[in-house]
């Protein structure tokens, strides 16, 4: 997965009834926009290091397209 600051993640919930999580990439730390990323989570406003899994979608702000990490 390749991303840049300003792109958004949506992490699909693994449990029924639990909400998805969404956040904005603040920084990229891998070469050429690869993980790990620093993400600001929408629900809390907190930031943290994040490595996306197969349940993560990336919405690239420059194209408006969503991509799966899997």
mmCIF file of the N, C-alpha and C atoms, coordinates in Angstrom:
data_MODEL
# 
_entry.id   MODEL 
# 
loop_
_atom_site.group_PDB 
_atom_site.id 
_atom_site.type_symbol 
_atom_site.label_atom_id 
_atom_site.label_alt_id 
_atom_site.label_comp_id 
_atom_site.label_asym_id 
_atom_site.label_entity_id 
_atom_site.label_seq_id 
_atom_site.pdbx_PDB_ins_code 
_atom_site.Cartn_x 
_atom_site.Cartn_y 
_atom_site.Cartn_z 
_atom_site.occupancy 
_atom_site.B_iso_or_equiv 
_atom_site.pdbx_formal_charge 
_atom_site.auth_seq_id 
_atom_site.auth_comp_id 
_atom_site.auth_asym_id 
_atom_site.auth_atom_id 
_atom_site.pdbx_PDB_model_num 
ATOM 1   N N  . UNK A 1 1  ? 0.840   -1.167 0.000  1.00 0.00 ? 1  UNK A N  1 
ATOM 2   C CA . UNK A 1 1  ? 0.000   0.000  0.000  1.00 0.00 ? 1  UNK A CA 1 
ATOM 3   C C  . UNK A 1 1  ? 0.889   1.235  0.000  1.00 0.00 ? 1  UNK A C  1 
ATOM 4   N N  . UNK A 1 2  ? 0.528   2.196  -0.807 1.00 0.00 ? 2  UNK A N  1 
ATOM 5   C CA . UNK A 1 2  ? 1.239   3.473  -0.883 1.00 0.00 ? 2  UNK A CA 1 
ATOM 6   C C  . UNK A 1 2  ? 0.245   4.581  -0.578 1.00 0.00 ? 2  UNK A C  1 
ATOM 7   N N  . UNK A 1 3  ? 0.610   5.459  0.337  1.00 0.00 ? 3  UNK A N  1 
ATOM 8   C CA . UNK A 1 3  ? -0.278  6.539  0.745  1.00 0.00 ? 3  UNK A CA 1 
ATOM 9   C C  . UNK A 1 3  ? 0.543   7.795  0.981  1.00 0.00 ? 3  UNK A C  1 
ATOM 10  N N  . UNK A 1 4  ? -0.166  8.881  1.214  1.00 0.00 ? 4  UNK A N  1 
ATOM 11  C CA . UNK A 1 4  ? 0.509   10.149 1.516  1.00 0.00 ? 4  UNK A CA 1 
ATOM 12  C C  . UNK A 1 4  ? -0.320  10.922 2.530  1.00 0.00 ? 4  UNK A C  1 
ATOM 13  N N  . UNK A 1 5  ? 0.294   11.885 3.203  1.00 0.00 ? 5  UNK A N  1 
ATOM 14  C CA . UNK A 1 5  ? -0.474  12.691 4.152  1.00 0.00 ? 5  UNK A CA 1 
ATOM 15  C C  . UNK A 1 5  ? -1.707  13.293 3.477  1.00 0.00 ? 5  UNK A C  1 
ATOM 16  N N  . UNK A 1 6  ? -2.815  13.236 4.204  1.00 0.00 ? 6  UNK A N  1 
ATOM 17  C CA . UNK A 1 6  ? -4.085  13.723 3.680  1.00 0.00 ? 6  UNK A CA 1 
ATOM 18  C C  . UNK A 1 6  ? -4.998  12.603 3.208  1.00 0.00 ? 6  UNK A C  1 
ATOM 19  N N  . UNK A 1 7  ? -4.424  11.434 2.878  1.00 0.00 ? 7  UNK A N  1 
ATOM 20  C CA . UNK A 1 7  ? -5.243  10.284 2.521  1.00 0.00 ? 7  UNK A CA 1 
ATOM 21  C C  . UNK A 1 7  ? -5.958  9.786  3.781  1.00 0.00 ? 7  UNK A C  1 
ATOM 22  N N  . UNK A 1 8  ? -7.052  9.057  3.597  1.00 0.00 ? 8  UNK A N  1 
ATOM 23  C CA . UNK A 1 8  ? -7.852  8.560  4.715  1.00 0.00 ? 8  UNK A CA 1 
ATOM 24  C C  . UNK A 1 8  ? -7.938  7.037  4.712  1.00 0.00 ? 8  UNK A C  1 
ATOM 25  N N  . UNK A 1 9  ? -7.956  6.474  5.930  1.00 0.00 ? 9  UNK A N  1 
ATOM 26  C CA . UNK A 1 9  ? -8.164  5.050  6.125  1.00 0.00 ? 9  UNK A CA 1 
ATOM 27  C C  . UNK A 1 9  ? -9.559  4.808  6.674  1.00 0.00 ? 9  UNK A C  1 
ATOM 28  N N  . UNK A 1 10 ? -10.141 3.691  6.281  1.00 0.00 ? 10 UNK A N  1 
ATOM 29  C CA . UNK A 1 10 ? -11.339 3.155  6.918  1.00 0.00 ? 10 UNK A CA 1 
ATOM 30  C C  . UNK A 1 10 ? -10.993 1.723  7.300  1.00 0.00 ? 10 UNK A C  1 
ATOM 31  N N  . UNK A 1 11 ? -11.083 1.432  8.585  1.00 0.00 ? 11 UNK A N  1 
ATOM 32  C CA . UNK A 1 11 ? -10.792 0.091  9.081  1.00 0.00 ? 11 UNK A CA 1 
ATOM 33  C C  . UNK A 1 11 ? -12.126 -0.566 9.405  1.00 0.00 ? 11 UNK A C  1 
ATOM 34  N N  . UNK A 1 12 ? -12.438 -1.618 8.674  1.00 0.00 ? 12 UNK A N  1 
ATOM 35  C CA . UNK A 1 12 ? -13.708 -2.329 8.853  1.00 0.00 ? 12 UNK A CA 1 
ATOM 36  C C  . UNK A 1 12 ? -13.716 -3.063 10.189 1.00 0.00 ? 12 UNK A C  1 
ATOM 37  N N  . UNK A 1 13 ? -14.829 -2.995 10.872 1.00 0.00 ? 13 UNK A N  1 
ATOM 38  C CA . UNK A 1 13 ? -14.975 -3.660 12.155 1.00 0.00 ? 13 UNK A CA 1 
ATOM 39  C C  . UNK A 1 13 ? -14.934 -5.173 11.976 1.00 0.00 ? 13 UNK A C  1 
ATOM 40  N N  . UNK A 1 14 ? -14.326 -5.849 12.925 1.00 0.00 ? 14 UNK A N  1 
ATOM 41  C CA . UNK A 1 14 ? -14.257 -7.311 12.900 1.00 0.00 ? 14 UNK A CA 1 
ATOM 42  C C  . UNK A 1 14 ? -15.439 -7.931 13.633 1.00 0.00 ? 14 UNK A C  1 
ATOM 43  N N  . UNK A 1 15 ? -16.233 -7.092 14.312 1.00 0.00 ? 15 UNK A N  1 
ATOM 44  C CA . UNK A 1 15 ? -17.348 -7.601 15.115 1.00 0.00 ? 15 UNK A CA 1 
ATOM 45  C C  . UNK A 1 15 ? -18.659 -6.957 14.675 1.00 0.00 ? 15 UNK A C  1 
ATOM 46  N N  . UNK A 1 16 ? -19.700 -7.742 14.668 1.00 0.00 ? 16 UNK A N  1 
ATOM 47  C CA . UNK A 1 16 ? -21.031 -7.246 14.333 1.00 0.00 ? 16 UNK A CA 1 
ATOM 48  C C  . UNK A 1 16 ? -21.454 -6.220 15.377 1.00 0.00 ? 16 UNK A C  1 
ATOM 49  N N  . UNK A 1 17 ? -21.979 -5.100 14.918 1.00 0.00 ? 17 UNK A N  1 
ATOM 50  C CA . UNK A 1 17 ? -22.456 -4.061 15.822 1.00 0.00 ? 17 UNK A CA 1 
ATOM 51  C C  . UNK A 1 17 ? -21.397 -3.084 16.272 1.00 0.00 ? 17 UNK A C  1 
ATOM 52  N N  . UNK A 1 18 ? -20.152 -3.356 15.960 1.00 0.00 ? 18 UNK A N  1 
ATOM 53  C CA . UNK A 1 18 ? -19.061 -2.453 16.316 1.00 0.00 ? 18 UNK A CA 1 
ATOM 54  C C  . UNK A 1 18 ? -18.795 -1.535 15.128 1.00 0.00 ? 18 UNK A C  1 
ATOM 55  N N  . UNK A 1 19 ? -18.640 -0.226 15.340 1.00 0.00 ? 19 UNK A N  1 
ATOM 56  C CA . UNK A 1 19 ? -18.461 0.686  14.209 1.00 0.00 ? 19 UNK A CA 1 
ATOM 57  C C  . UNK A 1 19 ? -17.089 0.550  13.540 1.00 0.00 ? 19 UNK A C  1 
ATOM 58  N N  . UNK A 1 20 ? -17.044 0.923  12.271 1.00 0.00 ? 20 UNK A N  1 
ATOM 59  C CA . UNK A 1 20 ? -15.758 1.024  11.573 1.00 0.00 ? 20 UNK A CA 1 
ATOM 60  C C  . UNK A 1 20 ? -14.979 2.186  12.178 1.00 0.00 ? 20 UNK A C  1 
ATOM 61  N N  . UNK A 1 21 ? -13.663 2.177  11.974 1.00 0.00 ? 21 UNK A N  1 
ATOM 62  C CA . UNK A 1 21 ? -12.826 3.292  12.422 1.00 0.00 ? 21 UNK A CA 1 
ATOM 63  C C  . UNK A 1 21 ? -12.318 4.033  11.188 1.00 0.00 ? 21 UNK A C  1 
ATOM 64  N N  . UNK A 1 22 ? -12.184 5.330  11.293 1.00 0.00 ? 22 UNK A N  1 
ATOM 65  C CA . UNK A 1 22 ? -11.679 6.134  10.183 1.00 0.00 ? 22 UNK A CA 1 
ATOM 66  C C  . UNK A 1 22 ? -10.630 7.100  10.713 1.00 0.00 ? 22 UNK A C  1 
ATOM 67  N N  . UNK A 1 23 ? -9.675  7.413  9.846  1.00 0.00 ? 23 UNK A N  1 
ATOM 68  C CA . UNK A 1 23 ? -8.632  8.346  10.240 1.00 0.00 ? 23 UNK A CA 1 
ATOM 69  C C  . UNK A 1 23 ? -7.897  8.913  9.039  1.00 0.00 ? 23 UNK A C  1 
ATOM 70  N N  . UNK A 1 24 ? -7.180  9.987  9.293  1.00 0.00 ? 24 UNK A N  1 
ATOM 71  C CA . UNK A 1 24 ? -6.404  10.678 8.255  1.00 0.00 ? 24 UNK A CA 1 
ATOM 72  C C  . UNK A 1 24 ? -4.916  10.443 8.475  1.00 0.00 ? 24 UNK A C  1 
ATOM 73  N N  . UNK A 1 25 ? -4.212  10.151 7.399  1.00 0.00 ? 25 UNK A N  1 
ATOM 74  C CA . UNK A 1 25 ? -2.763  9.974  7.486  1.00 0.00 ? 25 UNK A CA 1 
ATOM 75  C C  . UNK A 1 25 ? -2.119  11.339 7.698  1.00 0.00 ? 25 UNK A C  1 
ATOM 76  N N  . UNK A 1 26 ? -1.308  11.421 8.749  1.00 0.00 ? 26 UNK A N  1 
ATOM 77  C CA . UNK A 1 26 ? -0.594  12.648 9.080  1.00 0.00 ? 26 UNK A CA 1 
ATOM 78  C C  . UNK A 1 26 ? 0.845   12.573 8.575  1.00 0.00 ? 26 UNK A C  1 
ATOM 79  N N  . UNK A 1 27 ? 1.449   11.388 8.688  1.00 0.00 ? 27 UNK A N  1 
ATOM 80  C CA . UNK A 1 27 ? 2.843   11.174 8.258  1.00 0.00 ? 27 UNK A CA 1 
ATOM 81  C C  . UNK A 1 27 ? 2.989   9.765  7.700  1.00 0.00 ? 27 UNK A C  1 
ATOM 82  N N  . UNK A 1 28 ? 3.938   9.607  6.786  1.00 0.00 ? 28 UNK A N  1 
ATOM 83  C CA . UNK A 1 28 ? 4.334   8.282  6.319  1.00 0.00 ? 28 UNK A CA 1 
ATOM 84  C C  . UNK A 1 28 ? 5.778   8.056  6.744  1.00 0.00 ? 28 UNK A C  1 
ATOM 85  N N  . UNK A 1 29 ? 6.087   6.831  7.132  1.00 0.00 ? 29 UNK A N  1 
ATOM 86  C CA . UNK A 1 29 ? 7.442   6.547  7.620  1.00 0.00 ? 29 UNK A CA 1 
ATOM 87  C C  . UNK A 1 29 ? 8.172   5.491  6.807  1.00 0.00 ? 29 UNK A C  1 
ATOM 88  N N  . UNK A 1 30 ? 7.495   4.853  5.882  1.00 0.00 ? 30 UNK A N  1 
ATOM 89  C CA . UNK A 1 30 ? 8.139   3.869  5.023  1.00 0.00 ? 30 UNK A CA 1 
ATOM 90  C C  . UNK A 1 30 ? 8.590   4.522  3.729  1.00 0.00 ? 30 UNK A C  1 
ATOM 91  N N  . UNK A 1 31 ? 9.439   3.832  2.980  1.00 0.00 ? 31 UNK A N  1 
ATOM 92  C CA . UNK A 1 31 ? 9.884   4.379  1.705  1.00 0.00 ? 31 UNK A CA 1 
ATOM 93  C C  . UNK A 1 31 ? 8.727   4.480  0.709  1.00 0.00 ? 31 UNK A C  1 
ATOM 94  N N  . UNK A 1 32 ? 8.680   5.572  -0.026 1.00 0.00 ? 32 UNK A N  1 
ATOM 95  C CA . UNK A 1 32 ? 7.677   5.779  -1.083 1.00 0.00 ? 32 UNK A CA 1 
ATOM 96  C C  . UNK A 1 32 ? 6.244   5.654  -0.599 1.00 0.00 ? 32 UNK A C  1 
ATOM 97  N N  . UNK A 1 33 ? 5.960   6.114  0.617  1.00 0.00 ? 33 UNK A N  1 
ATOM 98  C CA . UNK A 1 33 ? 4.595   6.124  1.124  1.00 0.00 ? 33 UNK A CA 1 
ATOM 99  C C  . UNK A 1 33 ? 4.079   4.804  1.637  1.00 0.00 ? 33 UNK A C  1 
ATOM 100 N N  . UNK A 1 34 ? 4.981   3.903  1.996  1.00 0.00 ? 34 UNK A N  1 
ATOM 101 C CA . UNK A 1 34 ? 4.571   2.618  2.553  1.00 0.00 ? 34 UNK A CA 1 
ATOM 102 C C  . UNK A 1 34 ? 4.496   2.698  4.081  1.00 0.00 ? 34 UNK A C  1 
ATOM 103 N N  . UNK A 1 35 ? 3.837   1.729  4.732  1.00 0.00 ? 35 UNK A N  1 
ATOM 104 C CA . UNK A 1 35 ? 3.718   1.751  6.196  1.00 0.00 ? 35 UNK A CA 1 
ATOM 105 C C  . UNK A 1 35 ? 5.076   1.678  6.878  1.00 0.00 ? 35 UNK A C  1 
ATOM 106 N N  . UNK A 1 36 ? 5.113   2.088  8.128  1.00 0.00 ? 36 UNK A N  1 
ATOM 107 C CA . UNK A 1 36 ? 4.026   2.504  9.002  1.00 0.00 ? 36 UNK A CA 1 
ATOM 108 C C  . UNK A 1 36 ? 3.612   3.958  8.752  1.00 0.00 ? 36 UNK A C  1 
ATOM 109 N N  . UNK A 1 37 ? 2.380   4.272  9.198  1.00 0.00 ? 37 UNK A N  1 
ATOM 110 C CA . UNK A 1 37 ? 1.813   5.607  9.057  1.00 0.00 ? 37 UNK A CA 1 
ATOM 111 C C  . UNK A 1 37 ? 1.478   6.168  10.431 1.00 0.00 ? 37 UNK A C  1 
ATOM 112 N N  . UNK A 1 38 ? 1.492   7.481  10.542 1.00 0.00 ? 38 UNK A N  1 
ATOM 113 C CA . UNK A 1 38 ? 0.916   8.140  11.712 1.00 0.00 ? 38 UNK A CA 1 
ATOM 114 C C  . UNK A 1 38 ? -0.463  8.603  11.274 1.00 0.00 ? 38 UNK A C  1 
ATOM 115 N N  . UNK A 1 39 ? -1.489  8.159  12.016 1.00 0.00 ? 39 UNK A N  1 
ATOM 116 C CA . UNK A 1 39 ? -2.881  8.425  11.655 1.00 0.00 ? 39 UNK A CA 1 
ATOM 117 C C  . UNK A 1 39 ? -3.563  9.195  12.783 1.00 0.00 ? 39 UNK A C  1 
ATOM 118 N N  . UNK A 1 40 ? -4.357  10.213 12.406 1.00 0.00 ? 40 UNK A N  1 
ATOM 119 C CA . UNK A 1 40 ? -5.211  10.915 13.367 1.00 0.00 ? 40 UNK A CA 1 
ATOM 120 C C  . UNK A 1 40 ? -6.609  10.317 13.226 1.00 0.00 ? 40 UNK A C  1 
ATOM 121 N N  . UNK A 1 41 ? -7.067  9.669  14.290 1.00 0.00 ? 41 UNK A N  1 
ATOM 122 C CA . UNK A 1 41 ? -8.347  8.972  14.248 1.00 0.00 ? 41 UNK A CA 1 
ATOM 123 C C  . UNK A 1 41 ? -9.497  9.958  14.403 1.00 0.00 ? 41 UNK A C  1 
ATOM 124 N N  . UNK A 1 42 ? -10.504 9.844  13.526 1.00 0.00 ? 42 UNK A N  1 
ATOM 125 C CA . UNK A 1 42 ? -11.631 10.776 13.501 1.00 0.00 ? 42 UNK A CA 1 
ATOM 126 C C  . UNK A 1 42 ? -12.415 10.794 14.810 1.00 0.00 ? 42 UNK A C  1 
ATOM 127 N N  . UNK A 1 43 ? -12.671 9.647  15.390 1.00 0.00 ? 43 UNK A N  1 
ATOM 128 C CA . UNK A 1 43 ? -13.532 9.557  16.574 1.00 0.00 ? 43 UNK A CA 1 
ATOM 129 C C  . UNK A 1 43 ? -12.927 10.207 17.808 1.00 0.00 ? 43 UNK A C  1 
ATOM 130 N N  . UNK A 1 44 ? -11.597 10.164 17.925 1.00 0.00 ? 44 UNK A N  1 
ATOM 131 C CA . UNK A 1 44 ? -10.952 10.649 19.150 1.00 0.00 ? 44 UNK A CA 1 
ATOM 132 C C  . UNK A 1 44 ? -10.050 11.849 18.936 1.00 0.00 ? 44 UNK A C  1 
ATOM 133 N N  . UNK A 1 45 ? -9.595  12.052 17.704 1.00 0.00 ? 45 UNK A N  1 
ATOM 134 C CA . UNK A 1 45 ? -8.634  13.119 17.430 1.00 0.00 ? 45 UNK A CA 1 
ATOM 135 C C  . UNK A 1 45 ? -7.216  12.757 17.838 1.00 0.00 ? 45 UNK A C  1 
ATOM 136 N N  . UNK A 1 46 ? -7.040  11.571 18.398 1.00 0.00 ? 46 UNK A N  1 
ATOM 137 C CA . UNK A 1 46 ? -5.713  11.125 18.826 1.00 0.00 ? 46 UNK A CA 1 
ATOM 138 C C  . UNK A 1 46 ? -4.930  10.604 17.632 1.00 0.00 ? 46 UNK A C  1 
ATOM 139 N N  . UNK A 1 47 ? -3.604  10.683 17.734 1.00 0.00 ? 47 UNK A N  1 
ATOM 140 C CA . UNK A 1 47 ? -2.739  10.150 16.685 1.00 0.00 ? 47 UNK A CA 1 
ATOM 141 C C  . UNK A 1 47 ? -1.999  8.938  17.202 1.00 0.00 ? 47 UNK A C  1 
ATOM 142 N N  . UNK A 1 48 ? -1.638  8.059  16.272 1.00 0.00 ? 48 UNK A N  1 
ATOM 143 C CA . UNK A 1 48 ? -0.876  6.873  16.622 1.00 0.00 ? 48 UNK A CA 1 
ATOM 144 C C  . UNK A 1 48 ? -0.273  6.247  15.385 1.00 0.00 ? 48 UNK A C  1 
ATOM 145 N N  . UNK A 1 49 ? 0.712   5.402  15.607 1.00 0.00 ? 49 UNK A N  1 
ATOM 146 C CA . UNK A 1 49 ? 1.343   4.672  14.510 1.00 0.00 ? 49 UNK A CA 1 
ATOM 147 C C  . UNK A 1 49 ? 0.414   3.541  14.101 1.00 0.00 ? 49 UNK A C  1 
ATOM 148 N N  . UNK A 1 50 ? 0.273   3.340  12.786 1.00 0.00 ? 50 UNK A N  1 
ATOM 149 C CA . UNK A 1 50 ? -0.680  2.365  12.265 1.00 0.00 ? 50 UNK A CA 1 
ATOM 150 C C  . UNK A 1 50 ? -0.080  1.640  11.075 1.00 0.00 ? 50 UNK A C  1 
ATOM 151 N N  . UNK A 1 51 ? -0.215  0.310  11.085 1.00 0.00 ? 51 UNK A N  1 
ATOM 152 C CA . UNK A 1 51 ? 0.151   -0.523 9.941  1.00 0.00 ? 51 UNK A CA 1 
ATOM 153 C C  . UNK A 1 51 ? -1.135  -1.192 9.481  1.00 0.00 ? 51 UNK A C  1 
ATOM 154 N N  . UNK A 1 52 ? -1.615  -0.883 8.266  1.00 0.00 ? 52 UNK A N  1 
ATOM 155 C CA . UNK A 1 52 ? -2.910  -1.405 7.825  1.00 0.00 ? 52 UNK A CA 1 
ATOM 156 C C  . UNK A 1 52 ? -2.895  -2.909 7.607  1.00 0.00 ? 52 UNK A C  1 
ATOM 157 N N  . UNK A 1 53 ? -4.053  -3.504 7.861  1.00 0.00 ? 53 UNK A N  1 
ATOM 158 C CA . UNK A 1 53 ? -4.251  -4.925 7.614  1.00 0.00 ? 53 UNK A CA 1 
ATOM 159 C C  . UNK A 1 53 ? -5.215  -5.130 6.462  1.00 0.00 ? 53 UNK A C  1 
ATOM 160 N N  . UNK A 1 54 ? -5.638  -6.364 6.284  1.00 0.00 ? 54 UNK A N  1 
ATOM 161 C CA . UNK A 1 54 ? -6.524  -6.717 5.171  1.00 0.00 ? 54 UNK A CA 1 
ATOM 162 C C  . UNK A 1 54 ? -7.906  -6.101 5.309  1.00 0.00 ? 54 UNK A C  1 
ATOM 163 N N  . UNK A 1 55 ? -8.271  -5.655 6.515  1.00 0.00 ? 55 UNK A N  1 
ATOM 164 C CA . UNK A 1 55 ? -9.584  -5.068 6.751  1.00 0.00 ? 55 UNK A CA 1 
ATOM 165 C C  . UNK A 1 55 ? -9.588  -3.551 6.572  1.00 0.00 ? 55 UNK A C  1 
ATOM 166 N N  . UNK A 1 56 ? -8.535  -3.000 5.964  1.00 0.00 ? 56 UNK A N  1 
ATOM 167 C CA . UNK A 1 56 ? -8.377  -1.562 5.827  1.00 0.00 ? 56 UNK A CA 1 
ATOM 168 C C  . UNK A 1 56 ? -8.553  -1.106 4.386  1.00 0.00 ? 56 UNK A C  1 
ATOM 169 N N  . UNK A 1 57 ? -9.325  -0.041 4.219  1.00 0.00 ? 57 UNK A N  1 
ATOM 170 C CA . UNK A 1 57 ? -9.466  0.607  2.916  1.00 0.00 ? 57 UNK A CA 1 
ATOM 171 C C  . UNK A 1 57 ? -8.747  1.939  2.967  1.00 0.00 ? 57 UNK A C  1 
ATOM 172 N N  . UNK A 1 58 ? -8.134  2.321  1.859  1.00 0.00 ? 58 UNK A N  1 
ATOM 173 C CA . UNK A 1 58 ? -7.452  3.597  1.753  1.00 0.00 ? 58 UNK A CA 1 
ATOM 174 C C  . UNK A 1 58 ? -8.194  4.457  0.747  1.00 0.00 ? 58 UNK A C  1 
ATOM 175 N N  . UNK A 1 59 ? -8.528  5.666  1.146  1.00 0.00 ? 59 UNK A N  1 
ATOM 176 C CA . UNK A 1 59 ? -9.141  6.614  0.242  1.00 0.00 ? 59 UNK A CA 1 
ATOM 177 C C  . UNK A 1 59 ? -8.101  7.679  -0.074 1.00 0.00 ? 59 UNK A C  1 
ATOM 178 N N  . UNK A 1 60 ? -7.592  7.631  -1.295 1.00 0.00 ? 60 UNK A N  1 
ATOM 179 C CA . UNK A 1 60 ? -6.573  8.593  -1.722 1.00 0.00 ? 60 UNK A CA 1 
ATOM 180 C C  . UNK A 1 60 ? -7.255  9.910  -2.049 1.00 0.00 ? 60 UNK A C  1 
ATOM 181 N N  . UNK A 1 61 ? -6.888  10.955 -1.365 1.00 0.00 ? 61 UNK A N  1 
ATOM 182 C CA . UNK A 1 61 ? -7.561  12.243 -1.539 1.00 0.00 ? 61 UNK A CA 1 
ATOM 183 C C  . UNK A 1 61 ? -7.302  12.842 -2.917 1.00 0.00 ? 61 UNK A C  1 
ATOM 184 N N  . UNK A 1 62 ? -6.178  12.536 -3.525 1.00 0.00 ? 62 UNK A N  1 
ATOM 185 C CA . UNK A 1 62 ? -5.865  13.117 -4.826 1.00 0.00 ? 62 UNK A CA 1 
ATOM 186 C C  . UNK A 1 62 ? -6.725  12.542 -5.949 1.00 0.00 ? 62 UNK A C  1 
ATOM 187 N N  . UNK A 1 63 ? -7.171  11.290 -5.779 1.00 0.00 ? 63 UNK A N  1 
ATOM 188 C CA . UNK A 1 63 ? -7.963  10.650 -6.826 1.00 0.00 ? 63 UNK A CA 1 
ATOM 189 C C  . UNK A 1 63 ? -9.405  10.414 -6.428 1.00 0.00 ? 63 UNK A C  1 
ATOM 190 N N  . UNK A 1 64 ? -9.681  10.460 -5.124 1.00 0.00 ? 64 UNK A N  1 
ATOM 191 C CA . UNK A 1 64 ? -11.021 10.150 -4.650 1.00 0.00 ? 64 UNK A CA 1 
ATOM 192 C C  . UNK A 1 64 ? -11.347 8.670  -4.742 1.00 0.00 ? 64 UNK A C  1 
ATOM 193 N N  . UNK A 1 65 ? -10.358 7.825  -4.986 1.00 0.00 ? 65 UNK A N  1 
ATOM 194 C CA . UNK A 1 65 ? -10.570 6.382  -5.125 1.00 0.00 ? 65 UNK A CA 1 
ATOM 195 C C  . UNK A 1 65 ? -10.212 5.660  -3.836 1.00 0.00 ? 65 UNK A C  1 
ATOM 196 N N  . UNK A 1 66 ? -10.917 4.568  -3.625 1.00 0.00 ? 66 UNK A N  1 
ATOM 197 C CA . UNK A 1 66 ? -10.633 3.721  -2.468 1.00 0.00 ? 66 UNK A CA 1 
ATOM 198 C C  . UNK A 1 66 ? -9.895  2.493  -2.916 1.00 0.00 ? 66 UNK A C  1 
ATOM 199 N N  . UNK A 1 67 ? -8.907  2.089  -2.109 1.00 0.00 ? 67 UNK A N  1 
ATOM 200 C CA . UNK A 1 67 ? -8.138  0.883  -2.390 1.00 0.00 ? 67 UNK A CA 1 
ATOM 201 C C  . UNK A 1 67 ? -8.094  0.037  -1.140 1.00 0.00 ? 67 UNK A C  1 
ATOM 202 N N  . UNK A 1 68 ? -8.133  -1.260 -1.292 1.00 0.00 ? 68 UNK A N  1 
ATOM 203 C CA . UNK A 1 68 ? -8.006  -2.188 -0.194 1.00 0.00 ? 68 UNK A CA 1 
ATOM 204 C C  . UNK A 1 68 ? -6.532  -2.450 0.054  1.00 0.00 ? 68 UNK A C  1 
ATOM 205 N N  . UNK A 1 69 ? -6.183  -2.701 1.325  1.00 0.00 ? 69 UNK A N  1 
ATOM 206 C CA . UNK A 1 69 ? -4.785  -2.995 1.623  1.00 0.00 ? 69 UNK A CA 1 
ATOM 207 C C  . UNK A 1 69 ? -4.455  -4.452 1.335  1.00 0.00 ? 69 UNK A C  1 
ATOM 208 N N  . UNK A 1 70 ? -5.461  -5.286 1.150  1.00 0.00 ? 70 UNK A N  1 
ATOM 209 C CA . UNK A 1 70 ? -5.239  -6.717 0.986  1.00 0.00 ? 70 UNK A CA 1 
ATOM 210 C C  . UNK A 1 70 ? -4.877  -7.136 -0.378 1.00 0.00 ? 70 UNK A C  1 
# 
